[in-house]
């Protein structure tokens, strides 16, 4: 049944199909919805999926599927709003050019097929008939969504318009009206987690093969980064999944092409003398009002984008220079802009667009900041005003009453007694900015219901993000204007630290200050450099526990800034690293960068001062190694190579960490480093410690540590019989994989121990497999083959018979290394034939191969 006409969005045609995914076949006539669906609906519209995963350690697959199912928009009203004009067509008519109308027609004509939903990503193909004599066209459409809102769209038609194209509309309506017919899969990461190693490799290779011309360079680059020890991609846990839904901190709003809105408004304003351009701009204002009525935060967002373009209209400066007034059409558009902003505020605002400077009275903060910046060079008085929290204090947790005091400086002076040199004379209270005053303290009465709506519905990031960017521009200009005046520089710094709370913007301010302080053709401003460093240190402290992706860039910059100031600043951050950096950052970036050849040349230090810096860096590295030996032991050893005492201390930290649970992979890495440094006995010691922690099961012949184990065995063999004898029990205790044991045994019997480049003692001839110390390894290999054979035969299927026969062939080769190996193998086969005589086909194959 169709919804009541009064509830449909204007211009949205209605059809006989169901309008809500909840009205599907699963809910029979008169039957109440399942509790699972009722709960999943509420969660899907209110919670980001990441929040669900964090709240509950395990979410059953059926629950995940219902949440994913209900996360797609369920109403056509918003689809219509984002794909149709802002005016109502005549009664009974639909504009065929409107994307919603065209998309509805494509849906009704059966043009939508191959629809697949993977997690929070919907895709499908739309077949559109061509014109006369033209072939049918196929468009692939992708839609991402979150909490019942479409968050991004992509279509092969490359539509460049304000609204969703007809193909996006068709796919969206199909998902809403025929939700039960859409194939549904969980996020792709869930599917990948169910695959074993072979399946994952096959999946990746098939994927690359199917799209090798597009993805091969990217695939190779990612593979190189993953294989590179210590690369950034290996420092991040997990991997991105575009189908896994939004994060907790991600904005939840409908997709809006901001760039296209700005471009279209700019183009329409440049064609302002034409009737069609004015009509389209009015249509956009109507769309803003429609969004506001729907309580959609994009209404205010779109209004800000339009306001910015209005304020950048080059005709404003031209009219001011010529002393001419606006044209009637332009004045009408400015009036519409004022009315739209008044609607956002919910109160009365007098239209000030009837004289040349009136438009600036309607501006958002983006109009006032450039003018404050422009006047920043006029003297300390303006700098003092800019430092006032009423100007810079927009980064508070709540925006209560933002007042800008620059109106008098923006309009012609009417009172000749006001002195232009006096900053107070040029400042007067500015009208409240409507879009910015939509957040109220708890308990404060709202004069208008719209105020409450905007306060609750508009996301905080939407208002604060826009303001903080302007704050950053203003603060940067203030620092530049105050250069050379330590008093005012510290005044600006204090206001910045009090009012700006975004690490990204503070870091940008620090970079700008450092650049301004170090001009190419003049001496550096040490006070401004110190302020840049202080801002950088503040950012380090703020982001220490958040680990943003820009941290590495920030740390490198901070070291460079400290280097510009001098060696003492560099040593200070090394000595206080624990409050600024993680151990990995301090050991791999701060200590290393601070002692590079380029840094030492830049500092121009004498021998004593250089050794002091090196000692500080080595102390830092050792402290990091003690705090995080897993990630910092190797960097500490590398940094301490040229100082015997420090190197010995770093080595001892590794030994102590091995006793405390340092993993075998890290121990093997440090062991290889020691061999590379020409310290084979230390490498051997670390390798034995790693083997003591290792356990490779009978079926793990592709274990990641296989190459490390073989390297350790080769090292012990090259050192001599004593080292080889000592490592054999460790191998037997740690390795239970028969092919690995037999491989090690063969390698050790090829040549005499101690004949390698590291060996100090030489044996007369190769060791026999049936004699000490290798006989213990031979017995272990034979026992492993017997155990593994019984284990494989317990659940073997006919398609694995051939592999098992090959496995027995390798087992026979190992058995025959013993003097009575032939007899042992014959007894082993006889035992298999008796125990598994029910597997007649397999036993027949055994007799054919081995007798």
C-alpha positions in Angstrom: 0.0 0.0 0.0 1.3 3.5 -0.9 2.1 5.9 1.9 -0.2 8.8 2.4 0.4 11.5 -0.2 1.0 14.1 2.4 4.1 12.3 3.6 5.8 12.1 0.2 8.5 14.5 -0.7 7.5 17.1 -3.2 7.9 16.0 -6.8 8.4 12.3 -5.8 6.2 10.1 -7.9 4.7 7.1 -6.2 4.3 3.6 -7.5 2.6 0.4 -6.5 5.8 -1.2 -5.1 6.5 -1.3 -1.4 8.3 1.8 -0.1 10.0 0.3 3.0 12.3 -2.6 3.2 10.5 -3.6 6.4 7.3 -4.4 4.6 8.8 -7.5 2.9 7.6 -11.0 2.6 9.3 -12.1 5.8 6.7 -10.2 7.8 3.4 -11.8 6.8 0.1 -10.1 6.8 -0.7 -9.1 10.3 2.3 -10.9 11.7 4.5 -8.8 14.1 8.2 -8.3 13.3 10.8 -10.4 14.9 12.5 -9.0 17.9 15.9 -9.4 16.1 14.6 -7.1 13.3 13.2 -4.5 15.6 16.5 -4.4 17.5 18.6 -4.4 14.4 16.6 -1.5 12.9 17.4 0.7 15.9 21.0 -0.2 16.0 21.4 0.2 12.3 20.1 3.8 12.3 21.9 4.9 15.5 25.2 3.1 15.8 28.3 3.0 13.6 29.2 -0.7 13.0 32.6 -0.1 14.7 30.7 0.8 17.9 28.8 -2.5 17.7 32.0 -4.5 17.3 33.7 -2.6 20.2 30.7 -3.0 22.5 30.3 -6.7 22.0 33.2 -9.1 21.8 31.4 -11.5 19.5 28.4 -10.6 17.2 26.7 -13.7 15.7 26.6 -13.7 11.9 22.8 -13.6 11.7 22.8 -10.5 13.9 25.5 -8.9 11.7 23.5 -9.6 8.6 20.3 -8.0 10.0 22.2 -4.9 11.1 23.8 -4.6 7.7 20.4 -5.3 6.0 18.6 -2.5 7.9 21.5 0.0 7.5 20.4 1.0 4.0 18.0 4.0 3.7 14.4 2.7 4.0 12.5 5.8 2.7 12.4 7.2 -0.8 11.9 10.8 0.5 15.6 11.5 0.8 16.5 9.8 -2.4 14.0 12.1 -4.1 15.4 15.1 -2.3 18.9 14.4 -3.4 17.9 13.7 -7.0 15.3 16.3 -7.9 15.0 20.1 -8.2 13.9 22.3 -5.3 10.6 23.3 -6.9 7.3 21.6 -7.2 6.4 20.6 -10.8 2.8 21.3 -12.0 0.1 19.0 -10.7 0.1 15.7 -12.4 3.4 16.3 -14.3 6.9 15.1 -13.8 9.9 16.7 -15.4 11.5 13.9 -17.5 14.9 15.6 -17.1 14.9 15.2 -13.3 17.2 12.3 -12.2 14.6 10.9 -9.8 12.0 10.6 -12.6 14.5 9.0 -15.0 15.7 6.6 -12.3 12.2 5.6 -11.5 11.5 4.9 -15.1 14.7 2.8 -15.4 13.6 0.8 -12.3 10.1 0.2 -13.7 11.5 -0.9 -17.1 13.7 -3.6 -15.5 17.0 -1.9 -16.2 18.6 -2.9 -12.9 20.4 -6.2 -12.5 23.3 -8.0 -10.8 22.6 -6.2 -7.5 24.9 -7.2 -4.7 25.3 -5.9 -1.2 28.6 -6.6 0.5 28.5 -5.2 4.0 27.8 -1.5 3.8 28.5 -1.4 0.0 25.8 -1.8 -2.7 26.7 -2.4 -6.4 24.7 -3.1 -9.5 24.5 -2.6 -13.2 22.0 -0.3 -15.0 21.2 -0.9 -18.6 20.0 2.3 -20.3 18.5 2.2 -23.9 20.5 4.2 -26.3 19.1 6.8 -28.7 17.9 6.1 -32.2 20.6 4.0 -33.9 22.7 3.9 -30.7 23.5 0.7 -28.8 22.4 0.0 -25.2 24.7 1.5 -22.6 25.7 -0.3 -19.4 26.6 1.7 -16.2 28.1 0.2 -13.1 27.0 1.9 -9.9 28.5 1.7 -6.4 26.9 3.1 -3.2 28.3 3.2 0.3 25.9 3.8 3.2 25.9 4.1 7.0 23.2 4.5 9.6 20.4 4.7 6.9 22.2 7.4 4.9 24.0 7.2 1.6 27.5 8.4 2.3 29.2 8.1 -1.2 28.1 7.2 -4.7 30.0 6.3 -7.9 28.6 5.8 -11.4 30.2 5.0 -14.7 28.3 7.8 -16.3 30.6 10.3 -14.6 27.7 12.6 -13.9 28.7 16.1 -12.7 25.7 17.7 -11.2 24.4 18.7 -7.8 22.1 15.7 -7.6 22.5 11.9 -7.7 22.3 10.6 -11.3 19.4 8.5 -12.5 21.4 5.3 -12.3 22.2 5.9 -8.6 18.5 6.6 -8.1 17.4 3.4 -9.9 19.8 1.2 -7.8 18.7 2.9 -4.5 15.0 2.5 -5.3 15.6 -1.2 -6.2 17.3 -1.8 -2.9 14.4 -0.1 -1.0 11.6 -1.7 -2.9 13.1 -5.1 -3.5 15.3 -5.5 -0.5 14.6 -9.2 0.0 15.7 -9.9 -3.5 19.2 -8.4 -3.1 22.0 -10.9 -2.5 23.5 -10.0 0.9 27.0 -10.7 2.1 28.9 -9.7 5.3 31.8 -7.2 5.0 34.6 -8.7 2.8 37.0 -8.8 5.8 34.7 -11.3 7.5 34.9 -13.5 4.5 38.6 -13.3 4.3 39.0 -14.2 7.9 37.4 -17.5 7.2 40.0 -18.5 4.6 43.2 -20.4 5.2 46.5 -19.4 3.8 46.1 -21.3 0.5 42.6 -20.0 -0.1 43.8 -16.4 0.6 46.7 -16.8 -1.9 44.4 -18.2 -4.5 41.9 -15.4 -3.9 44.5 -12.7 -4.3 46.0 -14.3 -7.4 42.6 -14.7 -9.1 41.7 -11.1 -8.2 45.0 -9.8 -9.7 44.5 -12.0 -12.7 41.0 -10.6 -13.4 42.1 -7.0 -13.0 45.9 -7.1 -13.6 46.0 -4.0 -15.9 44.4 -1.9 -13.1 45.7 -3.3 -9.8 49.0 -4.9 -10.6 51.2 -1.9 -9.8 49.3 -1.3 -6.6 49.4 -5.0 -5.6 53.2 -5.0 -6.1 53.7 -1.8 -4.1 51.7 -3.2 -1.2 53.5 -6.5 -1.4 56.9 -4.7 -1.2 55.7 -2.7 1.8 54.4 -5.7 3.7 57.6 -7.6 3.1 59.7 -4.7 4.3 60.4 -5.1 8.0 59.5 -1.9 9.9 57.5 -0.4 7.1 54.5 1.8 8.1 52.0 -0.7 6.8 53.4 -3.3 9.2 53.2 -0.9 12.2 49.4 -0.6 11.8 47.2 -3.4 13.1 44.6 -4.7 10.7 43.8 -3.3 7.2 41.1 -1.1 5.7 37.8 -2.6 4.5 35.6 -0.3 2.4 32.7 -2.6 3.1 32.9 -2.7 6.9 30.9 0.5 7.6 31.8 3.7 9.3 33.9 4.3 12.3 32.7 5.8 15.6 34.3 9.2 14.8 33.2 9.3 11.2 30.5 11.9 10.2 27.1 10.5 9.5 25.5 12.6 6.8 24.1 12.1 3.2 26.6 12.4 0.4 26.9 15.9 -1.0 29.3 16.9 -3.8 30.7 20.1 -2.2 33.1 20.8 -5.0 30.3 20.7 -7.6 28.1 23.0 -5.5 30.8 25.6 -5.3 31.6 25.3 -9.0 28.0 25.6 -10.1 27.2 28.6 -7.8 30.4 30.3 -9.0 29.3 29.7 -12.6 25.7 30.8 -12.1 26.9 34.0 -10.3 29.2 34.8 -13.3 26.1 34.5 -15.5 23.9 36.5 -13.0 22.5 38.7 -15.7 20.6 35.8 -17.3 17.2 34.8 -16.2 18.0 31.0 -16.2 21.0 31.5 -13.8 18.8 33.4 -11.3 16.2 30.7 -11.5 18.7 27.9 -10.9 20.1 29.8 -7.9 16.6 30.2 -6.5 16.1 26.5 -7.0 19.2 25.8 -4.9 17.9 28.0 -2.1 14.7 26.1 -2.3 16.7 22.9 -2.0 18.4 24.3 1.2 15.0 25.1 2.7 13.8 21.6 1.8 16.8 20.0 3.5 16.3 22.2 6.6 12.6 21.1 6.8 13.8 17.5 6.6 16.2 18.2 9.5 19.1 17.4 7.2 22.5 18.8 8.3 23.4 19.2 4.6 21.0 22.2 4.5 23.3 24.4 6.5 26.4 22.8 4.9 25.1 23.7 1.5 24.2 27.2 2.6 27.8 27.8 3.9 29.2 26.6 0.5 26.9 29.0 -1.3 27.6 31.9 1.1 31.3 31.5 0.5 30.8 31.8 -3.3 28.6 34.8 -2.9 31.2 36.5 -0.8 33.9 35.7 -3.4 31.9 37.2 -6.3 34.4 39.5 -8.0 31.6 42.0 -8.8 31.4 43.1 -5.2 34.9 44.7 -5.3 34.0 46.2 -8.7 30.8 47.8 -7.5 32.6 49.2 -4.5 35.4 50.7 -6.6 32.9 52.2 -9.0 30.6 53.4 -6.2 27.7 51.7 -7.9 24.9 49.7 -6.3 23.8 46.2 -6.9 21.5 45.2 -9.8 18.0 44.3 -8.8 18.5 40.7 -9.7 21.6 40.4 -7.6 19.9 42.2 -4.7 17.1 39.7 -4.8 19.5 36.8 -4.7 21.3 38.3 -1.6 17.9 38.7 0.0 17.2 35.0 -0.6 20.6 34.3 1.0 19.7 36.4 4.1 16.3 34.7 4.4 17.9 31.2 4.2 20.3 32.1 7.0 17.5 33.5 9.1 15.7 30.2 8.6 18.7 28.4 10.0 18.8 30.7 13.0 15.1 30.5 13.6 14.9 34.2 14.5 14.4 37.6 12.9 17.3 39.2 11.0 17.0 42.5 9.2 18.0 42.3 5.6 21.1 44.4 5.1 21.5 43.8 1.4 20.2 47.1 0.2 23.5 48.9 0.1 26.9 47.9 -1.1 28.4 46.6 2.1 25.2 44.8 3.3 26.3 41.3 2.1 29.1 41.3 4.6 26.6 41.6 7.4 25.2 38.2 6.4 28.5 36.4 6.1 29.7 33.5 8.1 33.1 33.6 9.8 34.8 33.1 6.5 34.2 36.7 5.5 35.6 38.3 8.6 38.8 36.4 9.0 40.5 37.6 5.8 39.8 41.2 6.8 41.3 40.7 10.2 44.3 39.1 8.6 44.6 42.0 6.2 44.7 44.5 9.1 47.0 42.4 11.2 50.0 44.4 9.9 48.6 47.8 11.1 50.0 47.4 14.6 50.0 45.7 18.0 46.5 46.9 18.8 44.9 44.7 16.1 47.1 41.8 17.2 45.9 42.3 20.8 42.3 42.2 19.6 42.9 39.1 17.5 44.3 37.4 20.6 41.1 38.0 22.4 39.2 34.8 23.0 36.1 36.4 21.5 37.9 36.3 18.2 40.0 33.2 18.5 37.8 31.4 21.1 35.7 29.4 18.6 37.4 26.1 19.4 35.6 25.7 22.7 33.6 22.6 23.4 30.5 24.6 23.0 29.8 27.7 20.9 27.5 29.8 22.9 27.5 33.3 21.6 30.0 34.1 18.8 30.4 37.8 18.3 32.8 39.4 15.8 33.8 43.0 16.5 34.9 44.1 13.0 31.7 45.6 11.5 32.9 49.2 11.9 36.2 48.3 10.1 34.3 46.8 7.2 32.0 49.8 6.4 32.6 53.5 5.8 33.1 55.6 8.9 30.2 57.8 9.7 31.7 59.4 12.8 34.7 61.6 11.9 35.8 61.6 15.6 36.8 57.9 15.5 40.6 57.6 15.1 41.7 55.0 12.5 44.8 54.4 14.6 42.8 53.3 17.6 41.8 49.6 17.5 39.0 50.1 20.0 37.5 52.9 17.9 37.3 50.5 14.9 35.6 47.7 16.8 31.9 47.5 17.4 29.7 44.5 18.3 28.9 42.4 15.2 25.4 40.9 14.6 25.2 37.3 15.8 26.0 34.8 13.1 22.9 32.6 12.6 24.5 29.4 11.3 27.1 29.4 14.0 24.7 29.7 17.0 23.0 26.4 16.8 24.6 24.8 19.9 23.2 25.7 23.3 24.2 24.9 26.8 22.2 22.2 28.6 19.1 23.7 30.2 19.1 27.0 28.3 15.6 27.7 26.9 15.3 27.8 23.2 13.4 30.8 21.8 12.3 28.8 18.7 11.7 25.1 18.1 14.1 25.2 15.1 16.9 26.1 17.4 16.5 22.9 19.3 16.3 20.9 16.0 19.5 22.4 14.7 21.3 22.0 18.0 20.4 18.3 18.1 20.5 17.3 14.5 23.5 19.2 13.1 26.8 17.4 13.9 29.3 19.3 16.0 32.1 18.7 13.5 30.1 20.5 10.9 30.2 23.8 12.8 33.5 23.5 14.6 35.5 22.1 11.7 34.6 25.2 9.6 35.4 27.6 12.4 38.6 26.0 13.5 40.0 26.2 10.0 39.3 30.0 10.0 40.9 30.2 13.5 44.0 28.6 12.2 44.3 31.1 9.3 43.8 34.0 11.7 46.3 32.7 14.3 48.9 32.1 11.6 48.5 35.7 10.3 48.8 37.0 13.9 52.1 35.1 14.4 53.4 36.5 11.2 52.3 40.0 12.1 53.9 39.8 15.6 57.3 38.5 14.3 60.1 40.4 15.9 58.1 41.3 19.0 58.6 38.6 21.7 55.9 40.1 24.0 53.2 39.9 21.3 54.4 36.6 20.0 53.9 35.0 23.5 50.5 36.7 23.8 49.4 35.1 20.5 50.9 31.7 21.7 48.9 31.9 24.9 45.6 32.5 23.1 46.3 29.7 20.6 47.0 27.2 23.4 43.9 28.3 25.2 41.5 28.2 22.3 42.6 25.9 19.5 42.3 22.3 20.4 42.8 20.5 17.0 46.2 18.7 16.8 46.1 18.9 13.0 45.6 22.7 13.1 48.1 23.2 15.8 50.7 21.3 13.8 49.9 23.4 10.7 50.4 26.5 12.9 53.8 25.2 14.1 54.9 24.5 10.5 53.8 27.9 9.4 55.6 29.6 12.3 58.8 27.6 11.6 58.7 28.6 8.0 58.1 32.2 8.8 60.9 32.2 11.4 63.5 30.9 9.0 63.5 33.0 5.8 66.1 32.1 3.2 67.7 35.6 3.0 67.6 36.7 6.7 68.7 35.4 10.1 66.1 33.2 11.9 63.7 34.7 14.5 64.7 32.6 17.6 61.6 33.6 19.5 59.2 32.5 16.7 61.2 29.3 16.3 60.8 28.6 20.0 57.0 29.1 19.6 56.9 26.8 16.7 58.8 24.1 18.8 56.4 24.7 21.7 53.4 24.2 19.5 55.0 21.0 18.1 55.6 19.7 21.6 52.0 20.4 22.5 50.8 18.4 19.5 53.1 15.5 20.4 51.7 15.4 23.9 48.1 15.6 22.6 48.5 12.8 20.1 50.8 10.5 22.1 48.1 8.0 22.9 46.0 8.4 19.7 48.6 7.4 17.2 47.3 9.2 14.1 48.7 8.4 10.7 50.5 11.7 10.6 52.6 11.0 13.8 55.7 10.0 11.9 55.6 13.2 9.8 55.1 15.2 13.0 58.0 13.6 14.8 60.4 14.2 11.9 59.3 17.8 11.6 59.8 18.3 15.4 63.4 17.0 15.2 64.1 19.3 12.3 62.6 22.3 14.2 64.7 21.5 17.2 67.8 21.2 15.0 67.1 24.7 13.6 67.1 26.1 17.2 70.3 24.3 18.3 71.8 21.2 19.9 70.4 21.9 23.4 66.8 21.9 22.0 67.5 18.6 20.3 69.0 17.0 23.5 66.1 18.4 25.5 63.5 16.5 23.4 65.7 13.3 23.6 65.9 13.6 27.4 62.2 14.1 27.8 61.1 11.7 25.1 58.8 9.6 27.3 56.2 12.4 27.5 56.4 13.1 23.8 57.1 10.0 21.8 56.5 6.2 21.8 59.6 4.1 22.3 59.5 3.2 18.6 59.3 6.8 17.5 62.1 7.8 19.8 64.4 5.0 18.9 63.8 4.9 15.1 63.1 8.5 14.3 64.3 10.9 17.0 67.6 9.2 17.9 68.5 8.3 14.3 67.5 11.6 12.7 69.2 13.6 15.4 72.5 11.9 14.8 72.6 11.7 11.0 75.5 13.2 9.1 73.3 15.9 7.7 72.1 16.9 11.2 75.6 17.0 12.6 76.8 19.2 9.7 73.8 21.5 10.2 74.7 21.9 13.9 78.4 22.5 13.3 79.5 21.0 16.6 83.0 20.5 18.0 84.2 17.0 19.0 83.1 17.3 22.6 79.7 18.6 21.9 79.1 16.0 19.1 80.0 13.2 21.6 77.6 14.7 24.1 74.8 14.5 21.5 75.7 11.0 20.6 75.7 9.9 24.2 72.3 11.5 24.7 71.0 9.5 21.6 72.5 6.3 22.9 70.9 6.7 26.3 67.6 7.4 24.6 67.9 4.2 22.5 68.8 2.1 25.5 65.8 3.4 27.5 63.5 2.7 24.6 64.9 -0.9 24.3 64.2 -1.5 27.9 60.7 -0.2 27.6 59.8 -1.9 24.3 62.5 -4.5 23.5 60.3 -6.2 20.9 60.4 -3.1 18.6 63.4 -1.1 19.8 66.2 -3.6 20.6 67.5 -3.8 17.1 67.5 0.0 16.5 69.3 0.4 19.8 72.0 -2.1 18.9 72.5 -0.4 15.5 72.8 3.1 17.1 75.2 1.8 19.8 77.6 0.0 17.4 80.4 2.5 17.7 80.4 2.5 21.5 81.4 -0.8 23.2 79.8 -0.2 26.6 76.5 0.9 25.1 76.5 -2.0 22.6 77.1 -4.5 25.5 74.3 -2.9 27.4 71.9 -3.2 24.5 72.9 -6.9 24.0 72.2 -7.6 27.7 68.8 -6.0 27.3 68.0 -8.4 24.5 69.1 -11.4 26.7 67.0 -10.2 29.6 64.0 -9.7 27.3 64.4 -13.2 25.9 64.0 -14.5 29.4 61.0 -12.3 29.8 59.1 -13.5 26.7 60.6 -11.7 23.7 59.2 -13.5 20.7 61.2 -16.0 18.6 60.8 -13.8 15.4 62.5 -10.8 17.0 65.2 -13.0 18.5 66.0 -14.5 15.1 66.1 -11.0 13.6 68.6 -9.8 16.2 70.6 -13.0 15.8 70.9 -12.5 12.0 72.1 -8.9 12.7 74.8 -10.2 15.1 76.1 -12.6 12.4 76.1 -9.8 9.9 78.2 -7.8 12.4 80.7 -10.6 12.6 79.6 -11.9 16.0 78.6 -15.5 15.2 78.7 -16.9 18.8 76.3 -14.2 19.9 74.1 -14.9 16.9 74.2 -18.6 17.9 73.2 -17.8 21.5 70.2 -15.7 20.4 69.2 -18.4 17.9 69.1 -21.0 20.6 67.0 -18.7 22.8 64.6 -18.3 19.9 64.4 -22.1 19.2 63.6 -22.6 22.9 60.4 -20.6 22.4 59.4 -22.1 19.1 57.0 -24.9 18.5 56.3 -26.1 14.9 53.5 -28.8 14.7 53.6 -31.9 12.4 51.4 -30.1 9.8 53.1 -26.7 9.8 55.7 -27.3 7.0 54.9 -23.7 5.8 55.4 -22.1 9.2 56.8 -18.5 9.0 59.8 -19.5 11.1 61.0 -22.3 8.7 63.7 -20.2 7.1 64.9 -18.9 10.4 65.2 -22.5 11.8 67.2 -23.6 8.7 69.5 -20.5 9.1 70.1 -21.3 12.7 70.9 -24.9 11.9 73.3 -23.8 9.1 75.0 -21.4 11.6 75.5 -24.1 14.3 76.9 -26.5 11.7 79.4 -23.9 10.5 80.6 -23.2 14.0 81.5 -26.8 14.8 80.5 -30.1 16.3 80.1 -28.7 19.8 77.6 -26.1 18.8 75.8 -28.5 16.6 75.5 -31.1 19.4 74.1 -28.4 21.7 71.4 -27.4 19.2 70.1 -30.9 18.3 68.0 -31.3 21.5 66.4 -27.9 20.9 65.5 -28.9 17.4 64.0 -32.2 18.5 62.0 -30.5 21.3 60.7 -27.6 19.1 60.2 -29.1 15.7 57.6 -31.8 15.2 57.3 -31.5 11.4 58.7 -34.6 9.7 59.8 -33.0 6.4 61.6 -30.2 8.2 63.4 -32.6 10.5 64.5 -34.7 7.5 65.6 -31.6 5.6 67.8 -30.5 8.5 69.3 -34.0 8.9 70.3 -34.1 5.2 71.8 -30.7 5.3 74.0 -31.6 8.3 75.2 -34.8 6.6 76.4 -33.2 3.4 79.6 -31.8 4.9 81.7 -31.9 8.0 80.8 -29.4 10.8 83.1 -26.4 11.2 84.0 -26.1 7.5 82.0 -22.9 7.0 83.4 -19.4 6.9 82.6 -19.0 10.6 84.0 -22.3 11.8 87.1 -22.3 14.1 87.5 -26.1 14.3 87.5 -28.6 11.5 86.2 -32.2 11.5 87.7 -34.9 9.4 84.6 -36.0 7.6 80.8 -35.5 7.5 78.8 -36.8 10.4 76.8 -40.0 10.0 73.1 -39.8 10.5 73.2 -43.0 12.7 75.8 -41.6 15.1 75.8 -39.0 17.8 74.9 -36.2 17.7 72.6 -36.8 14.6 71.2 -40.1 15.7 68.8 -38.3 18.1 67.6 -36.2 15.2 67.1 -39.2 13.0 65.0 -41.0 15.6 62.9 -37.8 16.0 62.4 -37.6 12.2 61.3 -41.2 11.9 58.9 -40.9 14.8 57.5 -37.7 13.3 56.8 -39.5 10.0 55.1 -42.3 11.8 52.9 -40.0 14.0 52.1 -37.7 11.0 51.1 -40.7 8.8 48.6 -42.0 11.4 47.2 -38.5 11.9 46.7 -38.0 8.1 45.1 -41.3 7.7 42.5 -40.7 10.3 40.5 -38.3 8.1 42.0 -38.8 4.7 39.8 -38.5 1.5 40.4 -40.3 -1.8 41.5 -37.1 -3.5 44.5 -36.9 -1.1 45.7 -40.5 -1.7 48.3 -39.4 -4.2 49.8 -36.8 -1.8 50.0 -39.4 0.9 51.9 -41.9 -1.3 54.4 -39.1 -2.1 54.7 -38.4 1.7 55.5 -42.1 2.3 58.2 -41.9 -0.4 59.9 -39.1 1.5 59.5 -41.0 4.8 61.3 -44.1 3.2 64.2 -41.9 2.3 64.6 -40.8 5.9 64.1 -44.4 7.3 66.9 -45.7 5.0 69.4 -43.3 6.7 69.4 -45.8 9.6 71.4 -49.0 9.4 68.2 -51.1 9.8 66.0 -48.5 8.1 64.7 -50.9 5.4 63.4 -53.3 8.1 61.9 -50.4 10.1 60.1 -49.1 7.0 58.8 -52.5 6.1 57.4 -53.0 9.6 55.9 -49.5 9.5 54.1 -50.3 6.2 52.8 -53.6 7.5 51.4 -51.8 10.6 49.6 -49.4 8.3 48.1 -52.2 6.2 46.7 -53.9 9.2 45.4 -50.8 10.9 43.8 -49.2 7.9 42.8 -52.3 5.9 39.4 -50.8 5.5 40.9 -48.3 3.1 41.3 -50.9 0.4 42.1 -48.5 -2.5 44.7 -46.7 -0.6 46.4 -49.9 0.7 46.4 -51.1 -2.9 48.3 -48.0 -4.0 50.7 -48.6 -1.1 51.4 -52.1 -2.2 51.9 -51.0 -5.9 54.5 -48.4 -4.8 56.3 -50.1 -1.9 55.5 -53.8 -2.2 
